[in-house]
Amino acid sequence: MTNHEHDAVMMARLFAVEGDLLGVRPFGNGHINDTFCAVFQQSGARRRTILQRVNPSIFKNAAALMENVRRVTRHLAAKAAGEPESERRVLTLIPLKDGRPWHVDADGTYWRMYRFIEQARTYDAVSSLHQAFQAARAFGRFQALVADLPAPPLSDTIPDFHHTPKRFAALERAIAADVAERVAGARPEIAFALARKPIAGVLLDAGLPVRTTHNDTKINNVMLDEATGEGICVIDLDTVMPGLAPYDFGDMVRTATCPAPEDERDLSTVRMEFSLFEALVRGYLDSAGSFLTGAEKQLLAFTGKLITFEQGIRFLTDYLSGDTYYKTCREGQNLDRARAQFKLVESIERQQDRMERLVDSLAP
C-alpha cells in the first residue's frame, strides 16, 4: 500500500457516509489527482464513493478550485432538480461528518468525496458516432446549464490556460534560448508553427462573451449510461473557469475526431474523421445552440484547428525546453506529439471549408 493509499483509508472515514468502511482502492487512470473508490456497507447494502486527493503540484490554489467545484455542483443540482434520475446527472460532493465540504490534511492537501454514479462509465477513446454525439451533447448541456451561474465569476484555476498568443510567445522564447540544443533537429516543426502565427489571436480578438467553460472536454470526462449510451454527467470539474465557449468545442474536435494516439509516429494514420466531426457538431448544437451567439457558432469549425495547433506548440515548446512539463517515456516523445498535432492541423485545414458549411447548415 502506497502512502497515498494509506492516507486515503484514514480520509475516507472522515466523510459523512453511513455504514462501515470495507476498503479503499485506486480507481481510474487519471494522470493528475489521486483517485480512489471507497466502499461502505450498512445493513448488508454496499455503497461506493469516489475519494480524491487534489494534486497540489498542479493546482496551486486548491481552495479556489474547490470553491469553484462547490458552486458549480450546487448550481447544476438545482437545475437538474425534478428531472428523472437527477442524482446521476450531476457530480455531488459528500461533506465531512462535521459538515465541511472537503478536508485539508496536515500537509495542506485537499481531499474530497463524490457520490458514485452507478451504471455508467467513461471511455478513453471514441468508438462510434453515437458516442461522439452523446459526449458533445453532454458538454453542450453543461455549458448551457452553467451559462447563468450567479456572480462573481469563477476563479482561474490555471491562468491563461487557453491564451494561444501567450503559448506562442513561450514557443518563441524556447526557440531563442535553445536550452536543450534541440532546435536544429526540429526545424520543420518550428517552421510549421511560425507560418501559422497569425491564427493565434483570432479567437481572443473576436469579442466573444466570456462563459463558464469546462476546458478539458475529452470523452473520458463524460459518464455514458451503460444501457442507453446517453451522456448523463460531465465530470472532472477542476478546470471549470471563465473562458470562451468555442474552446471547449475545439478541444472535442482535437481529441475525438482522430483515430491515432496523441504520440503516433506513423503520421499517415493521423487525420480528422469528418463523420466524427459532424457527430460532434450535431450533439453540441443540440444542447448548446440555443444560447450561443452567431459569432460563437461561426467560429466552431475554426476552433478545432486552433486548439489542435495550440496543443502542438505546447508539446514543441516542452521538447525544446528539455521535457520539463509533460511526462515522457521515450526520447523525442514530445516532438512526436507535436508532429502528430501538426499533422492533424493539416487534415483539418484540408477540410475547413466543408466543416464551415456543415456548421452553417446546422446552426439554429
KAHU-V975654 format. One line per field, one symbol per residue. psi: psi as a letter, one per 40 degrees, with the letter a starting at -180 (. if undefined). A space follows every 10 residues. Layout:
psi = ???
This chain:
psi = hidddddddd ddeeighiai hdihiihafi ecihhihhhi hhfehihiih hihhheddgd gddddddddd ddddddddde heihfdeeeh hhhhiideei eiihadeehh iihihhhifi iiieiheidd dddddddddd dddddedfhi iiiiihdgif dfgddddddd dddddddfde feddefdddd dddddedded edddeefiih ihidegfide ehhhhddeeh hdhhagedeh ihahdddddd ddddeeehei idfhdgeeeh ihhddddddd dddddddedd eiiddddded dddddddddd dddddddddd effedhiiei hedddddddd dddddddddd eddddddddd ddh.
